[in-house]
């Protein structure tokens, strides 16, 4: 492969739902273009895509894979993106760096809805995209019905670029909608020209008319010809397709079977002929960014067992050479990728997607340049985590390297997050779902030799009181030879309104407790509140020091601290301790057809429905707002996706604490070994 950038190179993402056949399509594209001698098979684990061990174990893409090839003197870099919604961040981060995208889907009506969030992202970012309807040998609806179903989930008009020729359930060829010529497929070889099948003339004309009418919406000259029943020349139709696809105004649709290479060559030819060139994309993205210095953006970060850190970058402007300094960091090698294979090159120019080594301290999404600080290019929104596991190293000695390993894990996958919870003291790993976290744990074990044990995170319950107690006496007296210890206090303990936290005050008169000892009293109260009689941190409590006594020799701040703790131990159980649970405010986004099921799901998890409304800019989608106890959140995303064909999602934030219902409180206290301590009400 030549090292110099060819004019008109294109970077194309392959996206679509899980099991739609994206990785198989990548194999076919590489085979048809001559980059590989034979296509691999996902089940056999020998594909260019899905080369990571975590992918091959599961027969699914869990990270993006780049592969470069050439076709008709045009360099293509294809990026195979994960289809599972749990790895959507990988896809979104990469899409912002491509010139076009192929949306792969199946001709199954029940699954078309799964494309809606992807279409929305592509249209919001104005990323030109085509649709490849794969697995046409498994179609459960007619071709025209497939087109109409797809149109229902796309805000851009879909136009059939070709019409499939079927014999029963078998795809045997296609009709090119531009030239109206028919072709017959042959495994592993280009299709042959055949006579036009007259039995498809009426259906083909319907689809072709819709294509021309859609194009005419953006071309007055074409509209005039259609109104006058003049057949437009092929060159004009192709030019319109190129212009309107490049502006993300229309979405051409192709049909095929990637496993047999059917429809792949026409797709590749259309990409070469009609998809926008990398220079065109760069002009649009850099419209407001001046200068001529090299400029690139990181789309993905990898940590490889042998080579260390690799950053997949889109070069937007200028040339990158071996050893170039970007954002103050000297790069290592420059590589074109073919899955896990790396091909070292000395320099690359604008329009390429390549990997750079040793960009330490520079993360996914960041803009890199020889000029610092570089103006940041837009990057994909960070997805908020929705699923969590508490993790602990299997080997106690591994705890010291957990933090650094997790940091590298988050560099590779920014949709992960971790925290050490202040109340439960657990290390909690957050992500986008159960499979997402299992993949992350596999990487910790394989790459960093950190096997982990996991369990569901503890709910950070708190407790409060619901009754005022006054003049609670606490006395600490200790004599052990020499100076003793003496502290004596009286405390009033009362509940505060929910969310008010803690308040300490004193009404000492006459110096019965000297001022230098009062901070010790507050310290003792605060220490007690970290672990109340029910076993949880206490909140919304006010404590007032009202009286006491001291000894001129034996009293100390430490003695008054102990006296305050004794008073709290006596008084708080009398103040009717009450268990509180954290309540989240959740905002669920769902297709309208599933809204009633989502309402039932929330209600069944003790949720309090606040209302629902249509989602702005999302046709036939709703927002449902509710309060949801955190104890009910753990598998909520799993059930939500199950109810909504995998497309429902939600955002959450902590809102408040509220009392736990009596029966549930009893179970919580028994589970935590505090069933006999205090009262839950």
C-alpha positions as CSV (number, residue, x, y, z in Angstrom):
1,X,0.0,0.0,0.0
2,X,1.4,3.4,-1.0
3,X,2.4,5.7,1.9
4,X,1.3,8.9,0.1
5,X,-2.3,9.9,0.6
6,X,-4.4,9.3,-2.4
7,X,-6.7,12.1,-3.6
8,X,-10.2,11.6,-2.6
9,X,-9.7,9.2,0.3
10,X,-12.7,8.3,2.4
11,X,-13.2,7.2,6.0
12,X,-16.4,5.1,6.4
13,X,-17.9,3.8,9.6
14,X,-19.9,0.6,9.6
15,X,-22.7,0.9,12.2
16,X,-25.9,-0.8,13.1
17,X,-27.6,-2.9,15.7
18,X,-26.1,-6.0,17.3
19,X,-26.3,-9.1,15.0
20,X,-27.0,-7.1,11.9
21,X,-23.8,-8.3,10.3
22,X,-21.4,-5.4,10.4
23,X,-18.2,-7.3,10.9
24,X,-19.2,-9.7,8.2
25,X,-19.8,-6.7,5.9
26,X,-16.3,-5.4,6.7
27,X,-14.8,-8.8,5.8
28,X,-16.7,-8.7,2.5
29,X,-15.6,-5.1,1.7
30,X,-12.0,-6.0,2.4
31,X,-12.3,-9.1,0.2
32,X,-14.0,-7.4,-2.7
33,X,-11.4,-4.6,-2.6
34,X,-8.5,-7.1,-2.5
35,X,-7.2,-6.3,0.9
36,X,-7.6,-9.9,2.1
37,X,-7.5,-13.2,0.1
38,X,-10.5,-14.7,1.8
39,X,-13.2,-13.4,4.2
40,X,-13.1,-14.6,7.8
41,X,-16.0,-15.8,9.8
42,X,-17.2,-14.4,13.1
43,X,-17.9,-17.8,14.6
44,X,-14.5,-19.1,13.6
45,X,-12.9,-16.0,15.3
46,X,-10.7,-15.2,12.3
47,X,-12.1,-11.9,11.1
48,X,-10.2,-8.6,10.8
49,X,-12.9,-7.0,13.0
50,X,-13.7,-8.4,16.4
51,X,-10.0,-9.2,16.9
52,X,-10.0,-8.4,20.6
53,X,-10.2,-11.5,22.9
54,X,-13.3,-10.0,24.6
55,X,-15.0,-9.8,21.2
56,X,-14.1,-13.3,20.1
57,X,-15.2,-14.8,23.4
58,X,-18.7,-13.3,22.9
59,X,-18.9,-13.3,19.1
60,X,-19.7,-9.6,19.2
61,X,-17.9,-6.3,18.7
62,X,-17.0,-4.5,21.9
63,X,-14.7,-1.9,20.5
64,X,-14.1,-0.2,17.1
65,X,-11.8,-1.8,14.6
66,X,-10.1,0.1,11.8
67,X,-9.0,-1.4,8.5
68,X,-7.5,0.3,5.4
69,X,-7.8,-0.8,1.8
70,X,-7.9,0.6,-1.7
71,X,-10.5,0.4,-4.4
72,X,-10.3,2.0,-7.8
73,X,-7.4,4.2,-6.7
74,X,-9.2,5.4,-3.7
75,X,-8.0,4.7,-0.2
76,X,-10.8,3.6,2.2
77,X,-10.5,3.3,5.9
78,X,-13.4,1.3,7.3
79,X,-14.2,1.4,11.0
80,X,-16.3,-1.4,12.3
81,X,-18.3,-0.1,15.3
82,X,-20.0,-2.1,18.1
83,X,-23.7,-2.7,17.6
84,X,-24.7,-3.3,21.2
85,X,-26.2,-0.2,22.9
86,X,-23.9,-0.9,25.8
87,X,-20.9,0.1,23.6
88,X,-22.6,3.1,21.9
89,X,-20.0,5.5,23.3
90,X,-17.3,3.8,21.2
91,X,-19.5,4.3,18.1
92,X,-20.3,7.9,18.8
93,X,-16.7,8.9,19.5
94,X,-15.6,7.4,16.2
95,X,-18.5,8.7,14.0
96,X,-17.4,12.3,14.5
97,X,-14.2,11.6,12.6
98,X,-15.6,9.8,9.5
99,X,-16.8,11.1,6.1
100,X,-19.7,8.7,5.8
101,X,-21.4,5.8,7.5
102,X,-23.0,2.6,6.4
103,X,-26.0,1.7,8.5
104,X,-26.4,-2.1,8.5
105,X,-29.8,-3.5,9.3
106,X,-31.9,-6.6,8.8
107,X,-35.1,-6.7,6.8
108,X,-37.1,-7.6,9.8
109,X,-39.9,-5.2,10.7
110,X,-39.7,-5.7,14.5
111,X,-36.1,-4.6,14.6
112,X,-36.3,-1.4,12.5
113,X,-37.0,0.7,15.5
114,X,-33.6,-0.1,16.9
115,X,-32.1,2.2,14.3
116,X,-33.9,5.3,15.6
117,X,-31.2,6.5,18.1
118,X,-28.4,5.9,15.5
119,X,-30.2,7.8,12.8
120,X,-30.8,10.7,15.2
121,X,-27.1,10.9,16.1
122,X,-26.1,10.8,12.4
123,X,-28.5,13.5,11.5
124,X,-27.7,15.7,14.5
125,X,-24.0,15.6,13.5
126,X,-24.9,15.9,9.7
127,X,-22.9,12.7,9.0
128,X,-23.7,11.4,5.5
129,X,-24.9,7.8,5.7
130,X,-26.2,5.0,3.5
131,X,-28.3,2.0,4.5
132,X,-27.3,-1.6,3.7
133,X,-30.2,-4.0,4.3
134,X,-28.3,-7.2,5.0
135,X,-29.4,-10.8,5.3
136,X,-32.0,-10.4,2.5
137,X,-32.4,-14.2,2.6
138,X,-34.1,-13.8,6.0
139,X,-36.5,-11.0,5.0
140,X,-39.9,-11.2,6.7
141,X,-41.4,-8.2,4.8
142,X,-41.6,-7.0,1.2
143,X,-38.9,-4.7,-0.1
144,X,-41.3,-1.7,-0.3
145,X,-42.5,-2.4,3.2
146,X,-38.9,-2.5,4.3
147,X,-38.3,0.9,2.8
148,X,-41.4,2.4,4.4
149,X,-40.5,0.9,7.8
150,X,-37.0,2.5,7.6
151,X,-38.5,5.9,6.6
152,X,-40.6,5.9,9.8
153,X,-37.4,6.0,11.9
154,X,-35.3,8.5,9.8
155,X,-35.7,12.2,9.7
156,X,-34.0,12.2,6.3
157,X,-35.7,10.8,3.2
158,X,-34.6,7.3,2.3
159,X,-34.1,6.5,-1.4
160,X,-33.7,3.1,-2.9
161,X,-30.4,3.1,-4.8
162,X,-31.1,-0.4,-6.1
163,X,-34.0,-2.8,-6.1
164,X,-33.4,-6.5,-5.1
165,X,-34.4,-9.4,-7.4
166,X,-35.7,-12.2,-5.3
167,X,-36.6,-15.8,-6.2
168,X,-38.8,-16.9,-3.4
169,X,-36.7,-16.2,-0.3
170,X,-33.4,-16.1,-2.2
171,X,-31.7,-12.9,-3.3
172,X,-30.4,-13.5,-6.9
173,X,-29.6,-10.0,-8.2
174,X,-30.5,-6.3,-8.2
175,X,-31.8,-3.5,-10.4
176,X,-29.7,-0.4,-10.4
177,X,-32.2,2.4,-9.9
178,X,-30.0,5.0,-11.7
179,X,-29.4,3.1,-14.9
180,X,-32.4,0.7,-14.6
181,X,-30.2,-2.2,-15.6
182,X,-30.6,-5.6,-13.9
183,X,-27.7,-7.8,-12.6
184,X,-27.4,-11.3,-11.4
185,X,-25.1,-12.2,-8.4
186,X,-22.4,-14.8,-8.4
187,X,-20.6,-15.9,-5.2
188,X,-17.1,-14.3,-5.1
189,X,-17.4,-12.6,-8.4
190,X,-18.9,-9.4,-9.9
191,X,-22.6,-9.5,-10.9
192,X,-23.5,-10.1,-14.6
193,X,-25.9,-7.9,-16.6
194,X,-29.2,-9.7,-17.3
195,X,-32.5,-8.8,-19.1
196,X,-34.7,-6.6,-17.0
197,X,-37.3,-8.7,-15.1
198,X,-40.6,-7.4,-16.3
199,X,-42.5,-8.9,-13.3
200,X,-40.7,-6.3,-11.1
201,X,-41.3,-3.3,-13.4
202,X,-44.3,-1.9,-11.5
203,X,-42.6,-2.2,-8.0
204,X,-39.3,-0.8,-9.3
205,X,-41.0,2.2,-10.8
206,X,-42.7,3.0,-7.5
207,X,-39.3,2.9,-5.7
208,X,-37.6,4.8,-8.5
209,X,-40.2,7.5,-8.6
210,X,-39.9,8.0,-4.9
211,X,-36.1,8.3,-5.3
212,X,-36.4,10.9,-8.0
213,X,-39.0,12.9,-6.2
214,X,-36.8,13.0,-3.1
215,X,-33.9,14.2,-5.1
216,X,-36.0,16.8,-6.8
217,X,-36.9,18.4,-3.5
218,X,-33.3,19.7,-3.5
219,X,-32.9,20.3,-7.3
220,X,-35.2,22.6,-9.1
221,X,-33.8,21.6,-12.5
222,X,-34.6,17.9,-11.8
223,X,-38.1,18.9,-10.5
224,X,-38.8,20.7,-13.8
225,X,-37.9,17.6,-15.8
226,X,-40.1,15.3,-13.7
227,X,-43.0,17.7,-14.1
228,X,-42.6,17.6,-17.8
229,X,-42.2,13.8,-17.8
230,X,-38.6,14.1,-19.2
231,X,-36.3,11.3,-18.2
232,X,-33.2,12.8,-16.4
233,X,-29.8,11.6,-17.6
234,X,-27.9,9.2,-15.4
235,X,-25.1,11.7,-14.8
236,X,-27.5,14.2,-13.3
237,X,-29.0,11.6,-11.0
238,X,-25.6,10.5,-9.8
239,X,-24.6,14.1,-9.3
240,X,-27.7,14.8,-7.2
241,X,-27.1,11.6,-5.2
242,X,-23.5,12.8,-4.5
243,X,-24.5,16.3,-3.5
244,X,-27.4,15.4,-1.4
245,X,-25.7,12.4,0.3
246,X,-22.7,14.7,1.0
247,X,-25.0,17.3,2.7
248,X,-26.8,14.6,4.7
249,X,-30.1,15.4,2.9
250,X,-31.0,11.9,1.6
251,X,-30.1,8.4,2.6
252,X,-29.5,5.9,-0.2
253,X,-30.6,2.3,0.5
254,X,-28.8,-0.9,-0.7
255,X,-29.7,-4.5,-0.3
256,X,-27.6,-7.6,-0.1
257,X,-26.1,-10.6,1.8
258,X,-22.7,-9.7,3.1
259,X,-21.9,-13.3,4.0
260,X,-22.1,-14.1,0.2
261,X,-20.6,-10.8,-0.9
262,X,-24.0,-10.1,-2.6
263,X,-24.6,-6.3,-3.0
264,X,-21.2,-5.4,-1.5
265,X,-19.5,-4.4,-4.8
266,X,-22.3,-2.0,-5.8
267,X,-22.2,-0.6,-2.3
268,X,-18.4,0.0,-2.6
269,X,-18.7,1.5,-6.0
270,X,-21.4,3.9,-4.7
271,X,-19.1,4.9,-1.8
272,X,-16.3,5.6,-4.2
273,X,-18.5,7.5,-6.6
274,X,-20.9,9.4,-4.4
275,X,-19.7,9.5,-0.7
276,X,-18.0,12.8,0.2
277,X,-14.2,12.9,0.0
278,X,-12.2,13.5,3.2
279,X,-11.2,17.0,2.0
280,X,-14.9,17.9,1.7
281,X,-15.6,16.7,5.3
282,X,-12.6,18.6,6.6
283,X,-13.7,21.9,5.0
284,X,-17.1,21.6,6.6
285,X,-15.7,20.7,10.1
286,X,-12.9,23.3,10.1
287,X,-15.0,26.1,8.7
288,X,-14.4,28.2,11.8
289,X,-10.9,27.0,12.7
290,X,-8.2,29.1,11.1
291,X,-4.6,28.3,10.4
292,X,-2.5,25.8,8.5
293,X,-0.8,23.9,11.3
294,X,-1.4,20.1,11.6
295,X,-4.6,19.4,13.4
296,X,-6.0,16.0,14.4
297,X,-8.5,14.5,16.9
298,X,-8.4,11.3,18.9
299,X,-11.3,8.9,18.2
300,X,-10.3,5.9,20.2
301,X,-7.6,4.9,22.7
302,X,-6.2,1.4,23.0
303,X,-3.7,-0.2,25.4
304,X,-2.0,-3.1,23.7
305,X,-0.1,-5.8,25.7
306,X,3.1,-5.3,23.6
307,X,3.0,-1.8,22.2
308,X,1.5,0.2,25.1
309,X,-0.8,3.1,24.3
310,X,-2.2,3.6,20.8
311,X,-4.4,6.5,19.8
312,X,-6.7,6.2,16.7
313,X,-6.8,9.7,15.2
314,X,-8.4,11.5,12.3
315,X,-6.0,13.9,10.6
316,X,-8.1,17.0,9.8
317,X,-5.3,19.3,8.4
318,X,-1.7,19.2,7.6
319,X,0.8,16.3,7.7
320,X,1.9,14.1,10.6
321,X,5.5,12.8,10.6
322,X,7.3,10.3,12.7
323,X,8.2,11.9,16.1
324,X,6.1,15.0,15.6
325,X,5.3,16.9,18.8
326,X,1.5,17.2,19.4
327,X,0.1,19.1,22.4
328,X,3.6,19.1,23.9
329,X,4.0,15.3,23.6
330,X,6.4,13.6,21.2
331,X,4.7,10.8,19.3
332,X,6.1,7.4,18.7
333,X,5.3,5.5,15.5
334,X,2.5,6.2,12.9
335,X,0.5,3.1,11.9
336,X,-2.2,2.2,9.4
337,X,-4.3,-0.5,10.9
338,X,-5.7,-3.7,9.6
339,X,-7.5,-4.9,12.7
340,X,-4.8,-5.8,15.2
341,X,-2.1,-5.6,12.5
342,X,-0.1,-2.4,12.4
343,X,1.7,-1.1,9.3
344,X,4.4,1.5,10.1
345,X,4.5,4.6,7.9
346,X,6.7,7.7,8.1
347,X,4.1,10.3,7.4
348,X,0.4,10.8,6.6
349,X,-1.6,13.7,5.4
350,X,-5.0,15.3,5.9
351,X,-7.9,12.9,5.5
352,X,-6.3,9.8,7.0
353,X,-7.3,7.8,10.1
354,X,-4.2,6.3,11.6
355,X,-2.9,5.2,15.0
356,X,-0.2,7.1,16.9
357,X,1.8,5.6,19.7
358,X,2.8,7.1,23.1
359,X,0.4,10.0,23.2
360,X,0.6,9.9,27.0
361,X,-1.8,12.1,28.9
362,X,-4.0,12.9,25.9
363,X,-7.5,11.3,25.9
364,X,-10.2,10.2,23.5
365,X,-12.0,13.2,22.0
366,X,-9.2,15.7,22.5
367,X,-7.9,17.8,19.7
368,X,-4.2,17.6,19.0
369,X,-1.9,20.0,17.2
370,X,1.6,21.3,16.8
371,X,0.2,24.7,17.9
372,X,-0.9,24.8,21.6
373,X,-3.4,25.4,22.9
374,X,-5.3,24.1,19.9
375,X,-9.0,25.1,19.4
376,X,-11.0,22.1,20.5
377,X,-13.1,20.4,17.9
378,X,-16.6,19.3,19.0
379,X,-16.7,15.8,20.5
380,X,-19.4,13.3,21.2
381,X,-21.4,13.8,24.4
382,X,-20.3,11.6,27.3
383,X,-22.9,9.0,28.1
384,X,-23.9,8.8,31.8
385,X,-23.5,5.4,33.4
386,X,-26.6,3.4,34.2
387,X,-25.3,0.1,35.7
388,X,-22.9,-0.6,38.6
389,X,-20.9,-3.3,40.3
390,X,-18.9,-3.2,43.4
391,X,-15.5,-4.7,42.7
392,X,-12.7,-6.1,44.9
393,X,-9.3,-7.6,43.8
394,X,-9.2,-11.4,44.4
395,X,-5.7,-10.9,45.7
396,X,-5.3,-8.5,48.6
397,X,-1.9,-7.3,47.4
398,X,-3.4,-6.1,44.1
399,X,-5.3,-3.2,45.8
400,X,-2.3,-0.9,45.4
401,X,-2.4,-1.1,41.6
402,X,-6.2,-1.0,41.1
403,X,-6.4,2.7,40.8
404,X,-3.8,3.0,38.0
405,X,-5.3,0.1,36.1
406,X,-8.8,1.5,36.3
407,X,-7.5,4.9,35.0
408,X,-6.1,3.1,31.9
409,X,-9.3,1.2,31.5
410,X,-11.3,4.5,31.5
411,X,-8.9,5.9,28.9
412,X,-9.8,3.1,26.6
413,X,-13.5,3.4,27.3
414,X,-14.7,6.8,28.5
415,X,-18.2,5.5,29.1
416,X,-16.9,3.7,32.2
417,X,-16.5,5.5,35.5
418,X,-15.4,4.4,39.0
419,X,-15.6,5.8,42.5
420,X,-14.8,4.8,46.1
421,X,-18.0,5.5,47.8
422,X,-17.7,7.7,50.9
423,X,-20.4,5.9,52.9
424,X,-20.1,2.3,51.9
425,X,-16.3,2.4,51.2
426,X,-16.8,0.1,48.2
427,X,-15.0,0.6,44.9
428,X,-17.8,0.9,42.4
429,X,-17.4,0.4,38.6
430,X,-20.1,2.1,36.6
431,X,-20.9,1.5,32.9
432,X,-23.7,1.1,30.3
433,X,-24.9,-2.4,31.2
434,X,-24.1,-5.9,32.5
435,X,-22.1,-7.0,29.4
436,X,-20.2,-3.7,29.3
437,X,-18.9,-4.2,32.8
438,X,-18.1,-7.9,32.2
439,X,-16.0,-6.9,29.3
440,X,-14.2,-4.3,31.4
441,X,-13.6,-6.9,34.1
442,X,-12.2,-9.3,31.5
443,X,-9.8,-6.5,30.4
444,X,-8.7,-5.9,34.0
445,X,-7.9,-9.6,34.2
446,X,-6.2,-10.1,30.8
447,X,-4.3,-6.8,30.4
448,X,-3.5,-5.9,33.9
449,X,-3.6,-9.3,35.7
450,X,-6.2,-8.1,38.1
451,X,-8.9,-10.7,38.6
452,X,-11.8,-9.2,40.5
453,X,-14.7,-10.4,42.6
454,X,-18.0,-8.5,42.2
455,X,-21.3,-7.9,44.0
456,X,-24.2,-5.5,43.7
457,X,-23.3,-2.2,45.4
458,X,-24.7,-1.5,48.8
459,X,-27.5,1.1,48.9
460,X,-26.1,4.1,50.8
461,X,-29.0,4.2,53.4
462,X,-28.9,6.9,56.0
463,X,-30.9,7.4,59.2
464,X,-32.5,10.2,61.1
465,X,-34.7,10.8,64.1
466,X,-38.4,11.7,64.3
467,X,-38.7,12.8,67.9
468,X,-37.0,15.4,70.1
469,X,-35.3,14.4,73.3
470,X,-34.1,17.1,75.8
471,X,-31.4,17.3,78.5
472,X,-29.7,14.0,77.6
473,X,-26.9,13.5,80.1
474,X,-23.5,12.2,79.2
475,X,-20.6,12.0,81.7
476,X,-17.2,10.7,81.1
477,X,-15.0,10.1,84.1
478,X,-11.7,8.1,84.0
479,X,-9.0,7.9,86.6
480,X,-5.7,6.0,85.8
481,X,-3.2,7.6,88.1
482,X,-2.0,11.2,87.7
483,X,-4.4,13.5,85.9
484,X,-7.8,11.9,85.2
485,X,-10.4,12.6,82.5
486,X,-13.6,14.3,83.2
487,X,-16.3,15.7,80.9
488,X,-20.0,16.3,81.6
489,X,-22.7,17.5,79.1
490,X,-26.4,17.8,78.6
491,X,-27.6,17.7,75.0
492,X,-30.9,18.5,73.3
493,X,-31.4,16.3,70.2
494,X,-34.1,17.1,67.7
495,X,-35.0,16.2,64.1
496,X,-34.4,18.7,61.2
497,X,-36.4,19.0,58.0
498,X,-35.4,16.6,55.3
499,X,-32.2,17.6,53.5
500,X,-31.0,20.1,56.2
501,X,-28.1,17.9,57.2
502,X,-26.6,18.6,60.6
503,X,-26.6,21.6,62.9
504,X,-24.7,22.0,66.2
505,X,-25.3,24.9,68.7
506,X,-24.7,25.7,72.3
507,X,-26.5,27.8,74.9
508,X,-24.0,27.6,77.7
509,X,-24.4,30.2,80.4
510,X,-21.9,31.0,83.1
511,X,-19.0,29.0,81.7
512,X,-20.2,25.7,83.0
513,X,-18.5,24.2,80.0
514,X,-15.5,26.3,79.1
515,X,-15.4,27.5,75.5
516,X,-12.1,25.6,74.7
517,X,-14.0,22.3,75.3
518,X,-17.1,23.0,73.2
519,X,-15.3,22.0,69.9
520,X,-14.7,18.6,71.5
521,X,-18.4,18.2,72.2
522,X,-19.2,18.9,68.6
523,X,-16.5,16.5,67.5
524,X,-18.0,13.7,69.6
525,X,-21.4,14.3,68.2
526,X,-20.2,14.3,64.6
527,X,-18.2,11.0,65.2
528,X,-21.4,9.4,66.6
529,X,-23.4,10.5,63.6
530,X,-21.2,8.6,61.2
531,X,-22.7,5.4,62.4
532,X,-26.1,5.6,64.0
533,X,-27.9,3.0,66.1
534,X,-29.4,1.4,62.9
535,X,-25.9,1.1,61.4
536,X,-25.9,4.0,58.9
537,X,-24.8,7.6,58.8
538,X,-27.2,10.0,60.4
539,X,-28.5,13.2,58.8
540,X,-31.1,15.9,59.4
541,X,-30.3,16.1,63.1
542,X,-29.8,19.2,65.3
543,X,-27.9,19.0,68.6
544,X,-27.6,21.7,71.2
545,X,-25.3,21.7,74.2
546,X,-27.3,23.2,77.0
547,X,-25.5,22.5,80.2
548,X,-22.6,20.5,81.8
549,X,-19.8,20.7,84.3
550,X,-16.0,20.4,84.3
551,X,-13.0,19.8,86.5
552,X,-10.3,22.4,86.6
553,X,-7.6,19.7,86.5
554,X,-9.0,16.6,84.8
555,X,-11.2,18.1,82.1
556,X,-10.0,18.2,78.5
557,X,-11.3,18.5,75.0
558,X,-10.9,14.7,74.6
559,X,-13.0,14.1,77.7
560,X,-15.8,16.3,76.5
561,X,-15.7,14.5,73.2
562,X,-16.3,11.2,75.0
563,X,-19.0,12.6,77.1
564,X,-20.9,13.9,74.0
565,X,-20.6,10.4,72.4
566,X,-22.1,8.9,75.6
567,X,-25.0,11.4,75.5
568,X,-25.7,10.6,71.9
569,X,-25.6,6.8,72.6
570,X,-28.2,7.4,75.3
571,X,-30.4,10.0,73.5
572,X,-30.6,9.0,69.9
573,X,-32.3,5.6,70.5
574,X,-35.0,7.5,72.5
575,X,-35.5,9.9,69.5
576,X,-37.1,7.1,67.3
577,X,-34.4,6.4,64.7
578,X,-35.8,6.2,61.2
579,X,-34.2,4.6,58.1
580,X,-33.9,6.7,55.0
581,X,-33.2,5.6,51.5
582,X,-31.8,7.7,48.6
583,X,-34.3,8.7,45.9
584,X,-33.2,9.4,42.4
585,X,-34.9,11.6,39.9
586,X,-35.0,9.6,36.6
587,X,-35.9,10.8,33.1
588,X,-36.7,7.8,30.9
589,X,-36.7,8.2,27.1
590,X,-38.7,5.7,25.2
591,X,-40.6,5.2,22.0
592,X,-44.2,6.3,22.6
593,X,-45.5,2.8,21.9
594,X,-43.7,1.5,25.0
595,X,-44.6,4.4,27.3
596,X,-47.4,2.6,29.1
597,X,-45.0,-0.4,29.8
598,X,-42.4,2.0,31.1
599,X,-44.9,3.5,33.5
600,X,-45.8,0.1,34.8
601,X,-42.1,-0.8,35.2
602,X,-41.5,2.3,37.3
603,X,-44.6,1.8,39.4
604,X,-43.6,-1.8,40.0
605,X,-40.3,-0.6,41.4
606,X,-41.9,1.8,43.9
607,X,-41.4,4.7,41.5
608,X,-43.4,7.8,41.8
609,X,-44.5,9.0,38.4
610,X,-44.1,12.8,37.9
611,X,-45.5,12.9,34.4
612,X,-44.6,12.3,30.8
613,X,-44.4,14.4,27.6
614,X,-43.2,14.1,24.0
615,X,-39.4,14.4,23.5
616,X,-38.4,17.4,21.5
617,X,-37.0,16.7,18.0
618,X,-37.8,12.9,18.4
619,X,-40.9,12.0,16.6
620,X,-43.1,9.5,18.5
621,X,-40.8,9.4,21.5
622,X,-41.6,10.3,25.1
623,X,-39.9,11.5,28.2
624,X,-41.1,9.9,31.5
625,X,-40.1,11.6,34.7
626,X,-40.3,9.8,38.1
627,X,-38.8,9.4,41.5
628,X,-37.1,6.0,41.9
629,X,-35.6,4.6,45.0
630,X,-31.9,3.8,44.4
631,X,-32.5,0.3,45.9
632,X,-34.7,-0.4,42.8
633,X,-32.2,0.9,40.2
634,X,-29.7,-2.0,39.9
635,X,-31.3,-3.9,37.0
636,X,-33.6,-1.2,35.9
637,X,-31.7,-0.6,32.6
638,X,-31.8,-4.3,31.8
639,X,-35.6,-4.4,32.1
640,X,-36.0,-1.1,30.4
641,X,-34.1,-2.3,27.3
642,X,-35.9,-5.6,27.3
643,X,-39.3,-3.7,27.2
644,X,-38.2,-1.3,24.4
645,X,-36.2,-3.4,21.9
646,X,-33.0,-2.1,23.5
647,X,-33.5,1.5,22.6
648,X,-35.0,2.9,25.8
649,X,-32.5,4.8,28.0
650,X,-32.6,7.1,31.1
651,X,-30.7,9.8,32.9
652,X,-30.6,10.0,36.7
653,X,-29.4,12.2,39.5
654,X,-29.7,12.0,43.3
655,X,-32.7,14.1,44.5
656,X,-33.5,13.5,48.1
657,X,-33.8,11.0,51.0
658,X,-37.1,9.6,52.2
659,X,-38.3,7.2,54.9
660,X,-38.1,3.5,54.0
661,X,-41.5,1.7,54.3
662,X,-41.8,-0.4,57.5
663,X,-41.6,-3.9,56.0
664,X,-38.7,-3.0,53.7
665,X,-36.9,-1.3,56.6
666,X,-37.1,-4.4,58.6
667,X,-35.6,-6.5,55.9
668,X,-32.8,-4.0,55.3
669,X,-31.9,-3.9,59.0
670,X,-32.0,-7.7,59.3
671,X,-29.7,-8.0,56.3
672,X,-27.3,-5.6,57.9
673,X,-27.3,-7.3,61.2
674,X,-29.1,-4.4,62.9
675,X,-32.6,-5.9,63.3
676,X,-32.6,-5.5,67.1
677,X,-31.1,-2.1,67.2
678,X,-33.4,0.8,67.7
679,X,-36.6,1.3,65.8
680,X,-37.1,1.8,62.1
681,X,-40.0,4.1,62.8
